[in-house]
Amino acid sequence: MPDILFYDPETLIGTATMQCEEPMLRSMEDPFVLLSVPAPDVDPAEWRADPETGTAEFVDKPVQPDEVDAERDRRIEEGVEFNGHVFEIDARSLSAIVNVVTTGQPYTWITMDNQQVALSVEDLRTLHSTAFQQVSILTLAARALKDLPVIPENYKDDDHWQ
């Protein structure tokens, strides 16, 4: 009894497996290929179809969108360099900068390595703009990765995040 892998025709990644009788193969319309291992033992997402040969090969489980989000968040947590110091740029920090700017007063901000840095209102505006731009770049890069048919295994490489 053949073991088969159904797959997404766009990504060629497996979506389901089953065992079936030989005559059933002729009536199936969904794209499928034969497996070299028993279907019950297979995680379909770890197999890529080769429609030309009618077979499938084992591949690492595809990178998931939440893994890209985690990398984006990790990069945001690294902060942004401004005037020789690294500052936090998470949503709470960006909001706090805006609140301080509205007072119109200079402020002593604490860097990621706990240094106190006196910043003018203009410095705070520029820090906010720089931080917001960095968060935007990272957010758009993550979106671009998640929009690909298959997220590349090297999605953590800096080249994907610029």
N, C-alpha and C positions, 0 to 999 in steps of 0.2 A: 504494500500500500504506500503510495508516494506521500512524502511530506512536502508541503508547499508553503511559500512565503508570499503573502499579499504585500504590495508596496505602493507608496505614493509615487505616481508617475513623474512628478516634478523633481523630487529629491532623491528618488530611488531607495529611500529608507523604508525598511519593513514596517508594516502597520498591524499585521495579524498573521497567525500561522494556523494550519490545520492538516490533518491527515485525511486523505480521501481515496476513494476507489478510482482506478484508472479511467473508467468510462466517464466519470464526473468531470474530469479535466477538460474534455472537449466542450462541455456546456458552460463553463465558467467564463464570465465576461470581464470581471475585474482583473487588472494586471497582476500576474503572479509568476513566480519562478520556482524551480525545484530546490529543496534544501538537501544538504549532505548530512544532516543530523536529524534526529527525531524531533518533530514539531513541538511536542510538549516540553522539551528541554530548552527551548529557544525564547529569548527575549527579542521580539521582532525588531525593536529599535536598534539592536546591535548588529543588524545585518543590512547589507546594501545589495540591491538587485542588479544583475547584469542582464538586461533584456536580450542582448545579442546572443549570449550563450544559453540563456534560460536557467541560469544558476544564481546563487547568492554567495557573497563572501562576508565573513565576520569582520566587523569594524568596531572600534570603540563606540560606546554609546554617544550619540550626538550631543554637542554642547546645548544646554537648555537656556532659554531666555533669562531665567532667574540667576543663572551663573554669570551672565553678562551684567545683570543688575548689581550683583554682589561685587564684581570687579569695578564697576562705575562708582559704587558707594565707597569701596576701599580707596580709590583714587581721590574722591572728594575728601575723605577723612585724612588724607595726606596733607591737606591744606594748600595754600598758595603762597608763593614767595613775593614779598612786597618790601621794598626798601631794605633788603638784606635780612629780613626776618620772615618766618613762616607763620601764617595765621590760619586759624580754622575757617572753613567755608561751608559748613553745614547750614541747613535752613535756619536753625536757631541763631547761629552767629551772624548770618546775613541780616536777619530781622533785628538783632541787637545793634548792628552798625547803623541801620536806618533810624532806629530810635534815638541813638546818640546824635546823629547828624541833625535831627530835627530840633535838638536843644540849641544848636548854633554855638556850642562851646567845645574847646579842645578837650581831649580825653586821653587818659592813659589806658592803653589796651594791653592785654597780656597775650604773648605769643604762645605758640604750641610748646615751646621749651621753657615756659614760665618766666620769660623776661618781660619787664614792664617797659612799654614803648609809648612815649608821648606822641600823640598824633593831632595835628590841626584838623579843623573841620574839612578843609580841602583834602588833606591826607585821607581822612575817613571816607570821603566821597570817592576818591580814586581807589582806595582799598576795596570798597564795595563794588565799584565798577569792574575792577580786576578780578575779584572773587566771583562775581556774577558771570562774567565772561568765561571763566574757567569751568564753572558748573555747567554753563550752556554747552561748551565744547564737549564736555564729558557726556552730557545727556544726549546730545545729537549723535555722538560717536556710538553710544550704546544703541540708540534707535537704529542707526544704519546697520550695525551688526545683526540686530534682531530681525531686520527686514530682509536679510539674505536668505535664499532658499535653504542653505545649510550654514550654520555659524562655524567659522574656521576653528580648528583645534588651537591655533596660536592666537586666539582672540585677546589674550592678555598682553601681547606684544605692544610696545609703545606705538608702533606704526599705525595701529588701529584706533588710537586715542588722541590724535592730533587734529 
